[in-house]
Amino acid sequence: MLRPVPSCLAGTLVAASVVLGGCATSGGDATSLTQRWQGQPAQSFFAQYGSPFAEYGERGGGVRYTWRSRYSVAATGGTGAAAGSEVRVCEIDLVTDAADRIQTIEATRNPKVRSSETASCEGAFDTPFRG
């Protein structure tokens, strides 16, 4: 049974979708991940970006995959070697139908990050997986 989203969560959900839509694009493409991947086989996504971290069965035969990536980017605000790098963690839930075709992709609310890491998907989908 579906229940209405409490108003206190509605803003959080909108903010999460804006963050994912704004950060999870590649090559200047303004299309969100869901729009780019909806209807595609989940395995095609994983072939491009790497295997899921976890998967859970959904009602109706679909699957909820949790995909996570830790990656380093040049730290902002400094120059040269002193600037170092920043470790980012991107975590998304990818939901499929019974035929394993992608229906939705959403940023997870609370990705597990270490104190030295930043939760962000910015740049995570700019290059294909090289594993």
Buried (B, 14 or more C-beta within 10 A) or exposed (E): EEEEEEEEEEEEEEEBBEBBBEBBBBEEEEEBBBEBBEEBBBEEBBEEBBEBEEBEEBEEEBBBBBBBBBBEBEEEEEEEEEEEEBBBBBBBBBBBBEEBBBBBBBBBEEBEBEEEBBBBBBBBBEEEEEE
